[in-house]
Amino acid sequence: MNVLVRLWRFLQELAGENAYAVYCEGMRARHPERPIPTEEEFYLERLAEKYARPNRCC
């Protein structure tokens, strides 16, 4: 069972599903004085970063 849990967490890490939780842990450790954005704010910020860069596909 432990192996399945570890595998599931690894897959979540690869898919980025736990990015917000990891971000929150880092913010609490490095900047405890700053307020932590909501999950929606975090998602919108990451989305803006992703599409702010030029896309060279076409």
C-alpha positions as CSV (number, residue, x, y, z in Angstrom):
1,M,0.0,0.0,0.0
2,N,2.8,2.4,0.8
3,V,4.2,1.9,-2.7
4,L,0.9,2.8,-4.3
5,V,0.7,6.0,-2.2
6,R,4.2,7.0,-3.1
7,L,3.5,6.3,-6.8
8,W,0.3,8.3,-6.6
9,R,2.1,11.3,-5.0
10,F,4.8,11.0,-7.7
11,L,2.2,11.2,-10.4
12,Q,0.6,14.2,-8.8
13,E,4.0,15.9,-8.7
14,L,4.6,15.2,-12.4
15,A,1.2,16.5,-13.3
16,G,1.6,19.6,-11.2
17,E,-1.5,18.9,-9.1
18,N,0.2,19.7,-5.9
19,A,1.9,22.9,-7.1
20,Y,-0.2,25.1,-4.9
21,A,0.5,23.0,-1.7
22,V,4.2,23.1,-2.4
23,Y,4.0,26.9,-3.1
24,C,2.2,27.4,0.2
25,E,4.8,25.4,2.1
26,G,7.6,27.4,0.6
27,M,5.9,30.8,1.3
28,R,5.3,29.8,4.9
29,A,9.0,28.8,5.3
30,R,10.6,31.7,3.4
31,H,8.1,34.6,3.9
32,P,5.9,34.0,6.9
33,E,4.9,37.6,7.1
34,R,3.4,37.7,3.6
35,P,-0.2,36.6,3.0
36,I,-0.7,33.5,1.0
37,P,-2.8,33.9,-2.1
38,T,-5.8,31.8,-2.7
39,E,-5.6,28.8,-4.9
40,E,-7.5,30.8,-7.6
41,E,-5.1,33.7,-7.4
42,F,-2.1,31.3,-7.6
43,Y,-3.6,29.6,-10.7
44,L,-4.3,32.9,-12.5
45,E,-0.8,34.2,-11.7
46,R,0.8,31.0,-13.1
47,L,-1.5,31.2,-16.2
48,A,-0.4,34.8,-16.8
49,E,3.3,33.9,-16.5
50,K,2.8,31.0,-19.0
51,Y,1.2,33.2,-21.7
52,A,3.3,36.3,-21.1
53,R,6.3,34.8,-22.9
54,P,6.5,34.8,-26.7
55,N,5.4,31.5,-28.3
56,R,7.7,30.3,-31.1
57,C,5.5,27.5,-32.4
58,C,4.2,29.2,-35.5
